[in-house]
Amino acid sequence: MSNEKQVDSGRRGLLVATCAAGGVVGVSTAGVLVSTLQPSERAKAAGAPVEVDISDVKPGEMKVVEWRGKPVWILRRTPEMLATLPKNKPELADPDSDKPYQLPTPKYAKNEFRAYPEHKEVLVAVGICTHLGCSPSARFAEGAQPNLPDDWRGGFLCPCHGSTFDLSARVFKNKPAPMNLDIPPYMYLSDNKIVIGKDENGEA
Amino acid sequence: MGASFKETKLPADAPRSQKALAWVDDRFPLSKLWNDQWGKYYAPKNFNIWYLFGSLAMLVLVLQIVTGIFLTMYYKPDANLAFYSVETNIMRDVHWGWLVRYLHSTGASAFFIVVYLHMTRGLLYGSYRKPRELIWLFGFAIFLCLMAEAFFGYLLPWGQMSYWGAQVIVNLFSAIPVIGPDLSLWIRGDYVVSDATLNRFFAFHVIAIPLVLLGLVAAHLIALHEVGSSNPDGIEVKENLGPDGHGVDAIPSHPYYTTKDLFGVSCFLLIFSAVVFFAPEMGGFFLEHNNFLPADSMKTPGEIAPTWYFTPFYSVLRATTSDFIWVVMAGIAAYVIFIWLRSRLSYKAKIGATVIGIIVEIGMLTLEAKVWGVVLFGSSVVILALLPWLDKSPVKSIRYRPSWHKYVYVVFFLAFLTLGYLGTNPPTPTSTLIAQLCTLLYFSFFLLMPWWSTMGRFKAVPNRLTFTPH
């Protein structure tokens, strides 16, 4: 190789510095583009807490409200419904709600009712299946029926992949969904008024 | 340093077209490109019907791009307008809009049919074997792009199935430990699939992926025309050259394969138009019924199924239940032992395989089945890329493999088709069991290929192509 030239270390140094500077600009531009994909301020603002009047939810009935674009169920359970909860325990994957999905289970909901102990009949849960995000449907009637076990005690069935949940939105064992449905942070403003997305500990 | 520029001198009475071509050729290698890539590209003379699908895929690509351009002129990527811009405006108000839309939607399914057949050809005749590994890898990348195109494009009509299908697939990413939930939030740009998601999917569908796709198609063809086409006999025609410097068993693509491909195009268009005009929904397979309802984030349709071309892989995802993980774990353990006993890999490679095996087993014990469902789902696609290195058969083509190899392929194709069929239906305990069996067969086909592809008595490969003049 007769053409081989002596490396001019001064020029080589400048070349490296230029490339490094150019690289920094390139990487930060890429960073800007990547972060444009995050939820915008408007989308975040639309995720603000919502107030719900629950006086129209009669025992055994359910109301669905929207919070952050997701369906949130408000179910006022009858005493018979509450009585099924302890019976389900051996068949549940996570009866004590130790494994969180997208939101940690609030402390006041870490009981078998998954609700404030003083309002244990009212279940507030995010109606999004922990498997792949479908919305399970209410199947409150007891007994044998299509797609459900014969000794069904009432609960929810996900139409997508057949996961089943009890009346506290806890998942049954060996189903595609690995975790219980999320309980959003919420608090009572009065006996018949709740706010979803916010509790004594702040906003979600 | 190249030679200095020299204008080609043609006689004064040469035709104008010839002069014009010479003028261009002096400035841009037009004739050279045409001759290298097609005109004087010598291909084996014994191509059969399986060899039509490459050019058909090209045809469908052009069809999708052209119809897509016209659809974007009326489509509105806005959560409030998208559904109506498709179902009311394009389908009813725009002149011939319904035809353009059905050409595009049927084209999507046709693309997958053609590409699956094209890949089957590669599998049967060992087209991916040395020296065509890169052609296969480019092709695999094209397949990934197609899947991305189909997935992004399916959200655009903003029907119930579009919406919930996207919701399910984006949530697949949330299964990834630690970063998962934030990652899917970042992909959606909102807490649920929303206007932001629709807009970015539109951008990916109409510009980002198509650009990559076109680049890959070019790479696929350049690589093919560099090493030359394989053939149903799996013989290298370049190893037997005639006095003209071309393979004695090779013929120029133009006009020979131009005419054959045009005949293929006619047959294809006959079937394609029949579908477009008489059965554009194809009984819910090409356009799902639920997609004629506008997207509703508060109501999941009774049954969510992806379009047919994704169902084989989707079945693998659904088959991975927490019980099935034990079977997978046993399978991995057996495979690692098998590698130790029956492979000629280096000691280091065996140690590496064992370490990977142990890590995966620990992962399966600690992480949920859902995560591994996603991993198996991804692996079932990616494993296709490894074919050139898994196949150790001494011959390329199925024609000269031991006869029982054909049954192995039959079992594989049946398993793949069964997975595809099961994926279009809601799961039942029996169908889940069948899907799990087919998942095992599917992976065994690939993972055991280094062994079974060498076993049995191979037939003698002829020196010249098998060819009957007609």
Interface residues (C-beta under 8 A of the other chain):
Chain A: L37 Q38 P39 S40 A43 G47 V64 E66 R68 G69 K70 P71 Q102 H131 L132 G133 C134 S135 P136 S137 C158 P159 C160 H161 G162 N174 P176 A177 P178
Chain B: W164 Q167 V168 V170 N171 L172 S174 P181 L185 W186 I187 R188 G189 D190 Y191 V192 S194 A196 R200 S297 M298 K299 T300 P301 G302 E303 I304 R318 T321 S322 D323 E368 A369 K370 G373 P426 P427
